[in-house]
Structures are given as structure tokens and as C-alpha cells.
Amino acid sequence: MRFATTSIPGLIVFTPQPHTDERGFFSRTFDSGVVRKAGVDPQSFVQDSMSRSHQGVIRGLHVRVGEGEAKIVRCSSGQIFDVVVDLRSGSSTHGQWLSFDLNDSEHRSIYIPPGCAHGFQALSVTADTSYRIDRVHEPSEDVTIAYNDPQLGIPWPRDATVMSSGDRDARPMAELADQLARIRPPRTR
């Protein structure tokens, strides 16, 4: 497994080297030694979660205020268009976003540092997305930003088909300034 940094500080892409043969493939999806070399404490993760989404579904853009949360995200089945927005005040890339094609053939995963919003759209008929999270969920810290916020201008590949009411009714960042100001500087790892 290899890792690479991105233009957003702390956002890391992990690329495994799957073994394929006539049976299919075998791929390591998490390697604590590689994660540690990338500067992330592999023992900090406390929860694994998974979602299944149908084609066109958009989930997000979600961010956790306060101490935030770090997570490793991958698409274990299907394909997603994954987006990360840096919302950390003082960050050199504050307000910038990157997108990634995560799928079940390349097996890449991304580490999203605290203070960054995350969302994705399912591109395949179904897409299973796995999350490894470093804090227990606290709903009072959840903030959702409009996926179609004109300030961000994210070019989602498909029309949104289904969204939760919270995602559908989310407001743009400009209307969430007070809530987003509650994002604390990254904690020491």
C-alpha cells in the first residue's frame, strides 16, 4: 500500500496493490504501518460504518464542528464521486475542494482530516461506501452544507436522484458562517 499527499494539507490518498488472479482479487484495505508513516495514528479510529447508495444519490456535504472528526473513506463496491472541502480557518486551502473517483477496482481510500466537509454521489447502480472514523458520533456537532452551493461550484457528474431531507434542505456556506466558525483547529495526533 502506498500513500500520497494532496494539495489540501492533511488529505491523504491511500492506494493498495491488490493481488488479482482467476479467482478475483485480494486487497489490503487498511495497513497501520502505512497509515502511521502518513502521519496518522492508526489506533485513533473507534468506529467503522458503511452506507449503501443507489445511482445518483448524493450524501453530504457533511462536516463536524467542535473537535471535528477524521475519517478514512473508500468505496468497497461500485463507484462514487467523492468530494472533500477544506473548512479549517487558517488553512492555506480554506474553502477549496478536491474530488476523487473511488471505486471497487482501484481500491483507493482517502483520509479526511478534521475540519473538512465530505460528500459523495453514487455513480454505479449501487455503491457501498465504508468509513473508518476517529470519534463517536455526536449529532449536535453535525453541519450540512448545500451540495450545490454556488460558492463551491462542485460539478456533480449526475443529477441528484435521491437525498435525505437534511441534505436536500441544507444551506450554503455563507448562511452557515456562525456554525462553521465552531470548527476548532486540528487536535494534536
Secondary structure, DSSP 4 states (H G I P E B T S, - for coil): -EEEE-SSTT-EEEE---EEETTEEE-----HHHHHHTT--GGG--EEEEEEEETT-EEEEEEE-BT---EEEEEEESEEEEEEEE--TT-TTTT-EEEEEEETTT--EEEE-TTEEEEEEE-SSEEEEEEEESS---GGGEEEB-TT-TTT----SS------HHHHTPBPGGGGHHHHTTBPPPPP-
